[in-house]
Structure formats: C-alpha cells, structure tokens
C-alpha cells in the first residue's frame, strides 16, 4: 500500500484550564512498593488530575502569577496557524504545531491519502556534517517536506508499505506485527544513491520541562556504556550540536535524543515543519533549491520573533503530567511487579528528580517525577533499526521514550499506535518489537501467561 500524505485541516485546539535514581536497584525497589502520594503524582507538583481528552493540555498547577500568563501566551503561539503571508513555506509539512501534536499528544502514521500528516521523514547521506550530525541530502536537506506554497513543487510524498508478520506466543496467542518499508514517491529530483531515511511520528509534548530540568550529571550517571554490571543494558548519552552555544551538549529530546534543549527543539520544528525562520534557524529549508527558485539566503527579519519562540518554548516546558490512576488496583500492582521482573525498568527508569537550572521555569525544579525513562540511547536491535546515525546515536539506537501518560493515548488522540514510526497498533505489539538490549524483556513478556500479560498491560494503562 502506498500512502500519499495530504494536507491536515486541524480544528482541534489544546484546551488550557487553570488548575490548582539513584541506582537501578533503588528504582526497582520503588516500583514494587505500595502506592504513595509521589507515585500518583507522576509530575510532582506539576501533576494534573484529569483523565479526559484534555489530559495532556493542562498547565502545570504549580504555575503562579506571570508564569500562568506566559503559559497562555505560549499556548496561543503553539496553536498559531501560519499562512504564506506570515512566512509559511515555501516548503512545509503543516501550518501549525497542533496539526502534528493534536491535543499535545502522540501522532500516528497515515494509512490513506486522506489521513492527517503527523509524521515526517528524516533524510541524510552516509557521513557527518561539520558538527558531527547527519549529512544533509543535496536538494532535500535533512527532512522531507511534502507540501509547498502555490508555485513551488514539494520535495515528494511519503510512501509506506506494510507487511504483516505473525508472532506466536508461548501460550498459543498469535500477534501480528506490521513491518513498514518507507520510500519517497514523486520526488521533484532523483533521490541520490545511499539515501538514509527514518520515519518519525510526532511525540507527546507534555512534561518536557520536567525532563529538561533533570541534571546532566544525573542522566550521565545512569549510563553504563560498556555494560560494566553485566546486565545486558548499556545505555549511553547522545551529544549533539547546540546552535546557540556553538558547542556540543547533551541531547535529551527527539526520538534519538538529537536536540539539546526545548528552545532548539521548538525552533527546529518551526523551521523544518513549517518553513518558519527564527534567530536560531535563519534559512528557509528550501534555500538554494531549484524548485524554490534557487533563492539565496535572505537578510529579512525572522518570521518568528525571539519573544514568540520563548513563549512557545515556555508552553511545552510548563504543560502538566497526568496523574497515575488505579494505583491500588490488584491487577495494576501485580502488573507493576511484572514490569520490574521483566527488567523493563532497567531502561524505563521509574523515578528521576529535577534541579534548578538557568533559563528554565523555576516551577519545574525540585520535583520527584515518575516519567519511566532514563533519557539515554539504547540499541533496540535490527527490527526497529532505521540504519540512520544521528550524532552519537547509531542506526539501531533510540532514546528511551517516557511512558507517563501512555495509558490515556486512546482517550486523548483516538488511537493506540506506538513506537517511533507508529508501526505498533497496541502496547503488546510495541513490546514485542523490542530487540537488542531489550530482547530479554520482550522474551519475558512473550513467555507470560495471558493473565500476566493482562496484568502488565493494566499497569501500563495506569500510567
């Protein structure tokens, strides 16, 4: 099946409502203790108590005074729909942030030509750029833009083909996993040999300010690059180029931890997804490309001011995190113990703490949070490999995605598709795709009884 991605007409706006590890062994011990207040408060004081369709879109309830007003201003910036007169394009994917991050949640891969576009194709050639990152593709850059303003040709269209693979579990239950193959249809230029392509769906954007406030020292302390403890888990940090600092910095955002902070992550999305320039990224993605008239770099003012960029960044820094639910349900508690015994918590670390840092919202500091991530890169095996390096991340490494809020995906976004490219149509499929360092955990789940798998899923859905 080939999917030609079409324009999104998003009428969904985020609803903003005013609302009132040390070591692995310690984290694992916490995971099986009876529920405590901190366990329920996944985001510490930034936890929101909503399980409805707006659960990802509520401001952290500990925002005070000017912070609340700034969050509202950021919400406006995040929802702003750009048109050509505002600087949209000439190449782009969508016209605003919420078209991909609907209700601040998780995107999904398109299945038909009429489905919304909530994913992108990262592109590169073998080798590195001047800063150690992926090498851009001449005529395409580092990302496929499948739409263009009037008078300009798009770079091409996303093509996705799936092959179903049956997996029989120990108890005889059969699970079908869909293996995707990606290509570019109708490229405006011939695609060069050796093209590296990686599909990425839009990730949720809530709770990101808390993850930004976890100290670099704490993240690096979780790494075990050479597997010194012999547990088969060797998470390692990515180090990426910080445009503002003009120096390498720890990466913590993006599917391969390829962005160092939320300001750069936000500016890069405006630029690559909408063609909106900022002081960080002053060139259009189409600059110098033939279908855009080979226009040289412009000295015109940025499409988005530093103030607007700061507000949009503050918005995603200060979205709250949904509280855990059903924490004292026996099924959920048993599932939590199974999560730990299967060693899932070795990468999906339950607990982290946040620290004060210059330039970050003060309300995000000093929190004990339960994101279920270590923010490190892990080798996930050949099944999930995109074979496209990204700074220090290899073609089979991915950053551990946070699990908080995952049980509300269906409620908020109307689907339950997971992993970096949305190939998994359920949490069970997502688990069974795990390989590499996580192969033993996936095997442990595959060997569980149907009753125990139901308990494990009940725990995940409580997050």
C-alpha positions as CSV (number, residue, x, y, z in Angstrom):
1,X,0.0,0.0,0.0
2,X,1.3,3.4,-0.9
3,X,0.2,6.4,1.1
4,X,0.3,9.9,-0.4
5,X,0.1,12.3,2.5
6,X,-2.4,15.1,2.3
7,X,-3.0,18.4,4.0
8,X,-4.2,18.4,7.6
9,X,-7.2,20.6,8.4
10,X,-6.8,20.6,12.2
11,X,-9.8,22.1,14.0
12,X,-8.5,20.7,17.3
13,X,-7.0,23.2,19.8
14,X,-5.4,22.5,23.0
15,X,-7.7,23.3,26.0
16,X,-5.9,25.2,28.6
17,X,-7.5,25.1,32.0
18,X,-6.3,26.8,35.2
19,X,-5.7,24.1,37.8
20,X,-4.8,24.1,41.2
21,X,17.7,7.3,40.8
22,X,19.9,6.9,42.4
23,X,20.8,3.3,41.2
24,X,18.7,0.9,39.2
25,X,18.1,-1.3,42.3
26,X,16.6,1.6,44.2
27,X,14.3,2.5,41.3
28,X,13.2,-1.1,41.0
29,X,12.5,-1.3,44.7
30,X,10.3,1.8,44.5
31,X,8.4,0.2,41.6
32,X,7.0,-2.6,43.8
33,X,6.3,-0.7,47.0
34,X,2.6,0.1,47.7
35,X,1.4,3.3,46.0
36,X,2.4,6.5,47.7
37,X,1.5,10.1,47.0
38,X,4.6,10.7,45.0
39,X,3.9,7.6,42.9
40,X,0.5,9.0,42.0
41,X,1.9,12.5,41.3
42,X,3.8,11.5,38.2
43,X,5.0,15.1,37.6
44,X,5.5,16.0,41.2
45,X,3.8,19.4,41.8
46,X,3.3,19.6,38.1
47,X,0.8,16.7,38.1
48,X,-2.7,17.3,36.7
49,X,-5.6,15.2,37.7
50,X,-7.5,14.7,34.5
51,X,-8.2,11.5,32.6
52,X,-10.2,13.1,29.8
53,X,-9.4,14.2,26.3
54,X,-7.6,17.4,27.6
55,X,-5.3,15.4,29.9
56,X,-2.1,16.3,28.0
57,X,-3.1,20.0,27.5
58,X,-3.4,21.3,31.0
59,X,-0.8,23.7,32.5
60,X,1.2,22.6,35.5
61,X,-0.9,23.5,38.5
62,X,2.1,25.0,40.4
63,X,2.5,27.9,37.9
64,X,2.0,31.2,39.6
65,X,1.4,34.8,38.6
66,X,3.4,35.8,35.5
67,X,4.1,32.1,34.7
68,X,0.4,31.4,34.2
69,X,0.0,34.3,31.8
70,X,3.1,33.4,29.9
71,X,1.9,29.8,29.5
72,X,-1.4,31.1,28.0
73,X,0.7,33.3,25.6
74,X,2.7,30.3,24.7
75,X,-0.5,28.3,24.0
76,X,-1.5,30.9,21.5
77,X,1.9,30.7,19.8
78,X,1.7,26.9,19.8
79,X,-1.7,26.9,18.1
80,X,-1.0,29.7,15.7
81,X,-1.7,28.7,12.1
82,X,0.8,30.2,9.6
83,X,-0.1,31.2,6.0
84,X,2.2,32.4,3.2
85,X,1.9,36.0,4.3
86,X,3.3,35.0,7.8
87,X,6.3,33.2,6.3
88,X,4.9,29.7,5.8
89,X,7.0,27.6,3.5
90,X,7.8,27.7,0.6
91,X,8.3,24.1,1.7
92,X,6.5,22.7,4.8
93,X,4.6,19.8,6.3
94,X,1.9,21.5,8.3
95,X,0.8,25.0,9.1
96,X,0.9,24.9,12.9
97,X,2.2,22.9,15.8
98,X,-1.1,21.3,16.8
99,X,-1.6,19.8,13.4
100,X,1.0,17.2,14.3
101,X,0.8,17.3,18.1
102,X,-3.0,17.1,18.3
103,X,-4.1,17.9,21.9
104,X,-0.4,18.0,22.7
105,X,-0.3,14.2,22.2
106,X,1.1,11.5,20.0
107,X,1.0,11.4,16.2
108,X,0.2,8.4,14.1
109,X,1.3,7.2,10.7
110,X,-1.2,7.9,7.8
111,X,-2.9,4.9,6.3
112,X,-4.7,6.6,3.4
113,X,-4.2,9.6,1.2
114,X,-6.8,11.5,3.2
115,X,-5.3,10.9,6.7
116,X,-3.7,13.8,8.5
117,X,0.1,14.1,8.4
118,X,1.5,13.6,11.9
119,X,4.9,12.2,10.9
120,X,8.0,13.1,8.9
121,X,10.8,11.5,7.1
122,X,14.3,12.4,8.3
123,X,16.9,12.2,5.4
124,X,20.6,12.1,5.2
125,X,23.6,10.6,3.3
126,X,26.3,8.5,4.9
127,X,28.9,10.6,6.7
128,X,28.6,13.6,9.0
129,X,28.1,17.3,8.7
130,X,30.6,19.9,10.1
131,X,29.3,19.4,13.7
132,X,29.1,15.6,13.8
133,X,25.4,15.3,12.9
134,X,23.7,13.7,9.9
135,X,24.9,14.8,6.5
136,X,22.2,16.7,4.6
137,X,21.0,15.5,1.2
138,X,21.6,18.0,-1.6
139,X,18.2,19.3,-2.9
140,X,16.4,17.8,0.1
141,X,18.2,18.9,3.3
142,X,17.6,16.7,6.4
143,X,13.9,16.3,6.2
144,X,11.3,15.6,3.5
145,X,8.8,18.5,3.0
146,X,5.8,17.0,1.3
147,X,3.9,20.3,0.8
148,X,4.7,23.6,-0.8
149,X,3.1,27.0,-1.4
150,X,1.5,27.8,-4.7
151,X,4.0,28.0,-7.5
152,X,6.6,25.7,-5.7
153,X,6.9,22.0,-6.1
154,X,7.1,19.9,-2.9
155,X,10.1,17.6,-2.4
156,X,8.0,14.4,-2.7
157,X,5.4,12.4,-0.9
158,X,5.6,9.8,1.9
159,X,5.3,6.2,0.8
160,X,4.6,3.5,3.3
161,X,4.1,-0.2,2.7
162,X,3.4,-2.8,5.4
163,X,4.0,-6.5,5.6
164,X,2.3,-8.4,8.4
165,X,4.4,-10.8,10.4
166,X,2.8,-13.3,12.7
167,X,4.3,-14.0,16.1
168,X,3.0,-16.9,18.2
169,X,3.5,-16.6,21.9
170,X,4.2,-19.4,24.4
171,X,0.5,-19.7,25.3
172,X,-0.5,-20.0,21.7
173,X,-1.8,-16.5,21.3
174,X,-0.9,-15.0,17.8
175,X,0.1,-11.4,17.4
176,X,0.5,-9.7,14.1
177,X,3.4,-7.2,13.8
178,X,3.4,-4.9,10.8
179,X,6.9,-4.3,9.2
180,X,7.0,-1.0,7.4
181,X,9.0,-0.1,4.3
182,X,9.5,3.6,3.5
183,X,10.2,5.4,0.3
184,X,9.7,8.8,-1.4
185,X,7.1,8.9,-4.1
186,X,7.2,11.5,-6.9
187,X,10.4,13.3,-5.8
188,X,11.0,16.5,-7.6
189,X,14.6,15.4,-8.1
190,X,16.0,11.9,-8.4
191,X,16.7,10.5,-5.0
192,X,20.5,10.1,-4.6
193,X,22.0,6.7,-4.1
194,X,22.7,5.8,-0.5
195,X,19.8,7.8,0.9
196,X,19.2,7.2,4.6
197,X,15.5,7.6,5.6
198,X,13.9,7.4,9.0
199,X,10.2,7.8,9.7
200,X,9.2,9.7,12.9
201,X,5.7,10.3,14.3
202,X,5.1,13.4,16.4
203,X,5.7,12.6,20.1
204,X,3.7,14.0,23.0
205,X,4.9,17.3,24.3
206,X,3.6,17.4,27.9
207,X,6.1,17.1,30.8
208,X,9.0,18.1,28.7
209,X,10.1,21.0,31.0
210,X,10.5,18.5,33.8
211,X,12.8,16.3,31.7
212,X,14.8,19.4,30.7
213,X,15.2,20.1,34.4
214,X,16.8,16.7,35.2
215,X,20.5,17.4,35.6
216,X,23.0,16.3,33.1
217,X,25.0,14.6,35.9
218,X,22.0,12.5,36.9
219,X,21.4,11.4,33.3
220,X,25.1,10.5,32.7
221,X,25.2,8.6,36.0
222,X,22.6,6.2,34.7
223,X,24.7,5.3,31.6
224,X,26.6,2.0,31.5
225,X,28.1,2.3,28.1
226,X,30.3,-0.8,28.4
227,X,27.8,-2.8,30.5
228,X,30.1,-2.9,33.5
229,X,27.4,-4.6,35.6
230,X,26.8,-7.3,33.0
231,X,23.0,-6.9,32.9
232,X,23.0,-6.6,29.1
233,X,21.8,-2.9,29.3
234,X,24.3,-0.3,28.1
235,X,22.5,3.0,27.8
236,X,24.6,5.9,26.7
237,X,24.1,9.6,26.3
238,X,24.0,11.4,22.9
239,X,26.0,14.6,22.5
240,X,24.6,16.9,19.8
241,X,25.2,20.4,18.4
242,X,23.8,23.3,20.4
243,X,23.3,26.1,17.8
244,X,23.1,28.9,20.3
245,X,26.1,27.8,22.3
246,X,28.0,26.7,19.2
247,X,29.3,23.7,21.1
248,X,28.3,20.0,21.7
249,X,25.8,19.5,24.5
250,X,23.9,16.5,26.0
251,X,21.0,15.5,23.8
252,X,17.7,14.7,25.5
253,X,14.8,15.5,23.1
254,X,13.7,13.8,19.9
255,X,13.5,10.1,19.2
256,X,17.3,9.8,19.1
257,X,18.0,12.5,21.7
258,X,19.2,14.7,18.9
259,X,18.2,18.1,20.4
260,X,19.9,19.6,23.5
261,X,17.1,21.7,24.8
262,X,13.5,22.7,24.2
263,X,14.3,26.1,22.7
264,X,16.3,24.5,19.9
265,X,13.8,21.6,19.6
266,X,10.9,24.1,19.1
267,X,12.8,26.4,16.7
268,X,13.9,23.4,14.6
269,X,10.3,22.2,14.4
270,X,9.1,25.6,13.3
271,X,11.8,25.7,10.6
272,X,11.7,22.1,9.3
273,X,7.9,21.5,9.6
274,X,6.6,24.9,8.7
275,X,9.4,26.8,6.9
276,X,9.4,29.4,9.7
277,X,12.7,31.2,10.4
278,X,14.0,32.2,13.8
279,X,17.2,33.7,15.1
280,X,18.4,30.1,15.6
281,X,17.5,28.9,12.2
282,X,17.6,31.9,9.8
283,X,17.4,30.0,6.5
284,X,14.3,28.5,4.9
285,X,14.5,24.7,4.4
286,X,14.2,25.4,0.6
287,X,17.0,27.9,0.5
288,X,19.0,27.3,-2.7
289,X,16.8,24.5,-4.0
290,X,15.8,24.6,-7.7
291,X,12.0,24.3,-7.3
292,X,12.1,27.3,-5.0
293,X,13.9,29.5,-7.5
294,X,17.4,28.9,-6.2
295,X,16.9,31.9,-4.0
296,X,20.0,32.9,-2.0
297,X,19.8,33.4,1.8
298,X,17.7,36.3,2.8
299,X,18.5,39.1,5.2
300,X,14.8,39.6,6.0
301,X,13.8,39.6,9.7
302,X,12.9,36.2,11.2
303,X,9.3,35.0,10.7
304,X,9.1,34.3,14.4
305,X,10.4,36.8,17.0
306,X,12.6,35.7,19.9
307,X,9.7,36.6,22.2
308,X,7.3,34.3,20.3
309,X,9.8,31.5,20.3
310,X,10.3,31.9,24.0
311,X,6.6,31.8,24.7
312,X,6.1,28.7,22.6
313,X,9.0,27.0,24.3
314,X,7.7,28.0,27.8
315,X,4.3,26.4,26.8
316,X,5.8,23.0,26.3
317,X,8.1,23.4,29.3
318,X,5.1,24.0,31.6
319,X,2.5,21.5,30.5
320,X,1.5,19.3,33.3
321,X,1.7,15.5,33.5
322,X,-1.4,13.3,34.0
323,X,-1.5,11.5,37.4
324,X,-1.3,7.8,37.6
325,X,-4.7,6.1,38.0
326,X,-5.9,2.8,39.7
327,X,-2.6,2.6,41.6
328,X,-4.1,0.3,44.3
329,X,-5.9,-2.0,41.9
330,X,-4.6,-5.5,42.4
331,X,-4.2,-6.1,38.7
332,X,-2.3,-2.9,38.3
333,X,0.0,-3.6,41.3
334,X,0.7,-7.2,40.0
335,X,1.5,-5.7,36.6
336,X,3.9,-3.3,38.1
337,X,5.8,-6.1,39.7
338,X,5.9,-8.0,36.3
339,X,7.2,-4.8,34.6
340,X,10.1,-4.8,37.1
341,X,10.7,-8.6,36.9
342,X,10.9,-8.4,33.1
343,X,13.7,-5.8,33.6
344,X,11.6,-3.1,31.7
345,X,12.6,-0.7,34.5
346,X,16.2,-1.0,33.6
347,X,15.7,1.4,30.8
348,X,12.3,2.8,31.6
349,X,13.5,4.1,34.9
350,X,10.5,4.9,37.1
351,X,11.9,7.9,39.1
352,X,14.0,10.9,38.4
353,X,14.5,14.2,40.2
354,X,14.7,17.7,38.8
355,X,17.1,20.5,39.7
356,X,17.2,24.3,39.3
357,X,18.8,25.4,36.1
358,X,19.4,28.8,34.5
359,X,16.8,29.7,31.9
360,X,14.3,27.0,32.9
361,X,11.0,27.6,34.7
362,X,11.5,27.7,38.4
363,X,8.3,25.7,39.0
364,X,9.9,22.6,37.2
365,X,12.8,22.4,39.7
366,X,12.9,20.4,42.9
367,X,10.4,17.7,41.8
368,X,10.4,14.0,42.2
369,X,8.9,12.7,39.0
370,X,7.9,9.3,37.5
371,X,8.5,9.5,33.7
372,X,9.7,5.9,33.2
373,X,12.7,6.9,31.1
374,X,16.5,7.3,31.5
375,X,16.8,9.7,28.6
376,X,19.6,7.5,27.2
377,X,20.3,5.8,23.9
378,X,19.8,2.0,23.8
379,X,20.4,-0.5,21.0
380,X,16.9,-1.8,20.1
381,X,18.0,-4.4,17.6
382,X,17.7,-4.8,13.8
383,X,13.9,-5.0,13.9
384,X,13.5,-1.4,14.9
385,X,16.7,-0.1,13.3
386,X,16.4,2.8,10.8
387,X,20.1,2.4,9.9
388,X,20.5,6.2,10.1
389,X,23.0,7.5,12.6
390,X,22.2,10.8,14.4
391,X,25.3,12.3,16.1
392,X,26.4,9.6,18.5
393,X,23.2,7.5,18.1
394,X,23.8,4.5,15.8
395,X,21.3,3.3,13.2
396,X,19.8,0.9,15.8
397,X,19.8,3.1,18.9
398,X,16.8,5.1,20.2
399,X,16.3,7.2,23.3
400,X,14.1,5.5,25.9
401,X,10.7,7.3,25.4
402,X,8.9,8.3,28.6
403,X,5.9,6.2,29.5
404,X,4.0,8.6,31.7
405,X,0.5,9.3,30.3
406,X,0.7,6.4,27.8
407,X,-2.5,4.9,29.2
408,X,-4.5,7.9,28.0
409,X,-3.4,7.8,24.4
410,X,-6.7,6.4,23.1
411,X,-8.7,8.9,25.2
412,X,-6.7,11.9,24.1
413,X,-5.7,11.1,20.5
414,X,-8.2,8.4,19.5
415,X,-5.6,5.8,18.6
416,X,-3.2,3.4,20.3
417,X,-0.3,3.3,17.9
418,X,3.2,3.5,19.4
419,X,7.0,3.4,18.7
420,X,9.0,6.0,16.7
421,X,7.1,5.4,13.5
422,X,3.7,4.3,14.9
423,X,4.0,0.8,13.5
424,X,2.7,-0.8,16.7
425,X,-1.1,-0.8,16.9
426,X,-1.1,-1.8,20.6
427,X,1.1,-1.8,23.6
428,X,1.6,-5.6,23.1
429,X,2.9,-5.1,19.6
430,X,5.2,-2.3,20.9
431,X,6.7,-4.6,23.5
432,X,7.2,-7.5,21.0
433,X,9.1,-5.2,18.6
434,X,11.8,-4.6,21.3
435,X,15.1,-6.2,20.4
436,X,18.8,-5.7,21.1
437,X,19.3,-4.7,24.7
438,X,15.5,-5.1,25.3
439,X,15.2,-8.6,23.7
440,X,15.3,-10.4,27.0
441,X,12.5,-8.2,28.3
442,X,10.4,-8.8,25.2
443,X,11.0,-12.5,25.5
444,X,9.9,-12.4,29.2
445,X,6.6,-10.8,28.2
446,X,6.2,-13.4,25.3
447,X,6.6,-16.2,27.9
448,X,4.0,-14.7,30.3
449,X,0.6,-16.3,30.6
450,X,-2.3,-14.4,29.1
451,X,-3.4,-13.4,32.6
452,X,0.0,-12.0,33.5
453,X,0.2,-10.1,30.2
454,X,-3.2,-8.6,31.0
455,X,-1.8,-7.5,34.4
456,X,1.2,-5.9,32.7
457,X,-1.0,-4.0,30.3
458,X,-3.2,-2.9,33.2
459,X,-0.1,-1.4,34.8
460,X,1.0,0.4,31.6
461,X,-2.5,1.8,31.1
462,X,-2.4,3.2,34.7
463,X,0.5,5.5,33.7
